[in-house]
Amino acid sequence: MKKVIIVGAGPAGLSAGYLLEKNNTDCILFESEHQVGGISKTIQYKGYFFDLGGHRFFTKFDEVNKLWEEILDKDFRNTPRLSRIFYKNRFFNYPLTPVNALFGVGIIDTFIILGSYIKSKVLPCKSEENFEQWVSNRFGRKLYSIFFKTYTEKVWGIPCSEIGSEWAAQRIKGLSLKTAIINAFVKPRNSNIKTLIDEFKYPVLGPGMMYNEMKNRIEAMGGRVHTDCRVTRVYHDNRSIKSVEYIDKNGIHHTGEGSDFVSSMPVTELIKALSPSADEAVLAAASKLKYRSLITIDIIVNKQNLFPDNWIYIHSPEVRLGRIQNFKNWSSRMVPDARKSSLGLEYFCNENDEIWNMPDAELFRIAAAEIERIKICRASDIEDFTIIRVPKAYPVYSTGYKENVDIIKSYLKGFDNLQLIGRYGLFKYNNMDHSIITGLQAAKNIIYGSCIHDTWEINTDEEYQEEKQEEADEASFARLKEGNSGI
Ligand SMILES: Cc1cc2nc3c(=O)[nH]c(=O)nc-3n(C[C@H](O)[C@H](O)[C@H](O)COP(=O)(O)OP(=O)(O)OC[C@H]3O[C@@H](n4cnc5c(N)ncnc54)[C@H](O)[C@@H]3O)c2cc1C
């Protein structure tokens, strides 16, 4: 009899558990938080629903779409999309439109953009190791500095010259300024991509609704989802994983034994939890992998209509604020009182840096002043707030990260009953759908009793939101921003 231990009840772990239980395979999920959903959960505060950053549902995997539809059915709805960029006290349409962009940056900057684009074609940087070189070579330095540099550096907290080009290649692949300009004038051809730009799927009460329901269904089929249980040790005999040690909310230590192990906990923590300990080289590689964190300052505003966007990217360097979500524009049911609005103000940071450690009252004071400064609302219109700190919101693709991931990967592949899944399990900057696919693949390997899928091989680089070159045309700037936003 198989008994599968799954670490983490985010989208990846829950999807694995759901498929296993549907196929009569016993599983237990251990989740360190009180609520399931991982970084795709939805927080409730005084009847308002807040995502940890807005979560659009989109995928090219039919299997994932079917799963989402199966779980939420009519509560999973098409939502119109509007998002803009705020820069130099102006809003830019996003995707960019020529007239808006021209009036936005001004005629002089437009000529500089074109001049620097031509220069990048005639005299490109010879090396393309980092984000700055990669983007400047494709779009010119001026466009890079307006629409990539400030926001990307807010998201990652390091200069673009220290961000590996792999990340740019993954997220903004196959695009060029030429296609962006052409397609700003030419009507979009591919309805598939247009759909992605104009609307997306979203549960009426946010992504948490999807993952709470998945948990309910796993439990209804006999699976166990233990929340408030953090896995702290993973015991093995160098060939197989034998058991995990977990600590419950009362601080009591327990042991969970299983035949198969699926982990979506951050791979760096898994390496540290192994007993006996991993080789020095593997521990060293894990210690070099870094994450970026996020603080969301969620505010309730005594105003019915603030702006029509689902979210706004704040490129302006004069504020630290990175992005604003307007939740009633995601789903009206996120806001219990239609006369009010709720916003999620996103600040990117590092765990334990100055902003992370700032007292809540101080953080709120800064956020209220910044939101007033960019004229979204007056600080005095804010009625209430709650603050959520999200550690490890993004795996950082800093230069050289891949070699470290490869060291870890080849070591962990030595265990015959361990599969890694999800964004942090695989240290891949992916979205919900890729996390879910890895969870489903791990489950299938267990159900069929053979390793037909290698979860490490899920290719976020090729089949993600980025399209193949011939499909990319009309979505050029949209894709650009997807990459830029770090969402
Ligand atoms: C700001 C932001 C916006 C985003 N927007 C989108 C979007 O629009 N669309 C989209 O598709 N994706 C989006 N994403 C990405 C999406 O949130 C992730 O891809 C997805 O949540 C990853 O799922 P996962 O299960 O792999 O990991 P997680 O969601 O991180 O889940 C892992 C779970 O494991 C638990 N865990 C960790 N360690 C332990 C341990 N030791 N013991 C027990 N449990 C443990 C964690 O508590 C967590 O619940 C966004 C992410 C961010 C940060």
Ligand as a Chemical Component Dictionary entry (heavy atoms), coordinates in Angstrom:
data_LIG
# 
_chem_comp.id                   LIG 
_chem_comp.type                 NON-POLYMER 
_chem_comp.pdbx_formal_charge   0 
_chem_comp.three_letter_code    LIG 
# 
loop_
_chem_comp_atom.comp_id 
_chem_comp_atom.atom_id 
_chem_comp_atom.alt_atom_id 
_chem_comp_atom.type_symbol 
_chem_comp_atom.charge 
_chem_comp_atom.model_Cartn_x 
_chem_comp_atom.model_Cartn_y 
_chem_comp_atom.model_Cartn_z 
_chem_comp_atom.pdbx_ordinal 
LIG C1  C1  C 0 2.896  38.868 -5.914  1  
LIG C2  C2  C 0 2.642  37.603 -6.680  2  
LIG C3  C3  C 0 1.712  37.598 -7.706  3  
LIG C4  C4  C 0 1.472  36.428 -8.428  4  
LIG N1  N1  N 0 0.549  36.443 -9.440  5  
LIG C5  C5  C 0 0.274  35.315 -10.111 6  
LIG C6  C6  C 0 -0.714 35.314 -11.126 7  
LIG O1  O1  O 0 -1.299 36.347 -11.459 8  
LIG N2  N2  N 0 -0.991 34.119 -11.735 9  
LIG C7  C7  C 0 -0.338 32.967 -11.408 10 
LIG O2  O2  O 0 -0.648 31.916 -11.986 11 
LIG N3  N3  N 0 0.614  32.945 -10.458 12 
LIG C8  C8  C 0 0.933  34.093 -9.794  13 
LIG N4  N4  N 0 1.903  34.076 -8.822  14 
LIG C9  C9  C 0 2.668  32.840 -8.578  15 
LIG C10 C10 C 0 1.917  31.878 -7.667  16 
LIG O3  O3  O 0 1.634  32.520 -6.446  17 
LIG C11 C11 C 0 2.803  30.659 -7.437  18 
LIG O4  O4  O 0 3.251  30.148 -8.674  19 
LIG C12 C12 C 0 2.101  29.515 -6.722  20 
LIG O5  O5  O 0 1.497  29.902 -5.514  21 
LIG C13 C13 C 0 3.147  28.449 -6.418  22 
LIG O6  O6  O 0 2.515  27.345 -5.847  23 
LIG P1  P1  P 0 3.395  26.254 -5.075  24 
LIG O7  O7  O 0 2.457  25.284 -4.527  25 
LIG O8  O8  O 0 4.471  25.826 -5.966  26 
LIG O9  O9  O 0 4.124  27.092 -3.927  27 
LIG P2  P2  P 0 3.519  27.894 -2.696  28 
LIG O10 O10 O 0 2.332  28.666 -3.117  29 
LIG O11 O11 O 0 4.650  28.646 -2.113  30 
LIG O12 O12 O 0 3.075  26.762 -1.685  31 
LIG C14 C14 C 0 4.031  26.051 -0.938  32 
LIG C15 C15 C 0 3.423  25.720 0.405   33 
LIG O13 O13 O 0 4.370  24.972 1.159   34 
LIG C16 C16 C 0 4.291  25.388 2.508   35 
LIG N5  N5  N 0 5.556  25.053 3.176   36 
LIG C17 C17 C 0 6.770  25.589 2.970   37 
LIG N6  N6  N 0 7.679  25.022 3.773   38 
LIG C18 C18 C 0 7.028  24.090 4.501   39 
LIG C19 C19 C 0 7.434  23.163 5.489   40 
LIG N7  N7  N 0 8.700  23.096 5.921   41 
LIG N8  N8  N 0 6.493  22.353 6.033   42 
LIG C20 C20 C 0 5.206  22.403 5.617   43 
LIG N9  N9  N 0 4.770  23.273 4.673   44 
LIG C21 C21 C 0 5.679  24.097 4.126   45 
LIG C22 C22 C 0 4.050  26.892 2.401   46 
LIG O14 O14 O 0 3.499  27.417 3.595   47 
LIG C23 C23 C 0 3.093  26.952 1.229   48 
LIG O15 O15 O 0 1.756  26.902 1.640   49 
LIG C24 C24 C 0 2.182  35.240 -8.105  50 
LIG C25 C25 C 0 3.116  35.261 -7.065  51 
LIG C26 C26 C 0 3.362  36.428 -6.361  52 
LIG C27 C27 C 0 4.378  36.428 -5.267  53 
# 
loop_
_chem_comp_bond.comp_id 
_chem_comp_bond.atom_id_1 
_chem_comp_bond.atom_id_2 
_chem_comp_bond.value_order 
_chem_comp_bond.pdbx_ordinal 
LIG C1  C2  SING 1  
LIG C2  C3  SING 2  
LIG C2  C26 DOUB 3  
LIG C3  C4  DOUB 4  
LIG C4  N1  SING 5  
LIG C4  C24 SING 6  
LIG N1  C5  DOUB 7  
LIG C5  C6  SING 8  
LIG C5  C8  SING 9  
LIG C6  O1  DOUB 10 
LIG C6  N2  SING 11 
LIG N2  C7  SING 12 
LIG C7  O2  DOUB 13 
LIG C7  N3  SING 14 
LIG N3  C8  DOUB 15 
LIG C8  N4  SING 16 
LIG N4  C9  SING 17 
LIG N4  C24 SING 18 
LIG C9  C10 SING 19 
LIG C10 O3  SING 20 
LIG C10 C11 SING 21 
LIG C11 O4  SING 22 
LIG C11 C12 SING 23 
LIG C12 O5  SING 24 
LIG C12 C13 SING 25 
LIG C13 O6  SING 26 
LIG O6  P1  SING 27 
LIG P1  O7  DOUB 28 
LIG P1  O8  SING 29 
LIG P1  O9  SING 30 
LIG O9  P2  SING 31 
LIG P2  O10 DOUB 32 
LIG P2  O11 SING 33 
LIG P2  O12 SING 34 
LIG O12 C14 SING 35 
LIG C14 C15 SING 36 
LIG C15 O13 SING 37 
LIG C15 C23 SING 38 
LIG O13 C16 SING 39 
LIG C16 N5  SING 40 
LIG C16 C22 SING 41 
LIG N5  C17 SING 42 
LIG N5  C21 SING 43 
LIG C17 N6  DOUB 44 
LIG N6  C18 SING 45 
LIG C18 C19 SING 46 
LIG C18 C21 DOUB 47 
LIG C19 N7  SING 48 
LIG C19 N8  DOUB 49 
LIG N8  C20 SING 50 
LIG C20 N9  DOUB 51 
LIG N9  C21 SING 52 
LIG C22 O14 SING 53 
LIG C22 C23 SING 54 
LIG C23 O15 SING 55 
LIG C24 C25 DOUB 56 
LIG C25 C26 SING 57 
LIG C26 C27 SING 58 
# 
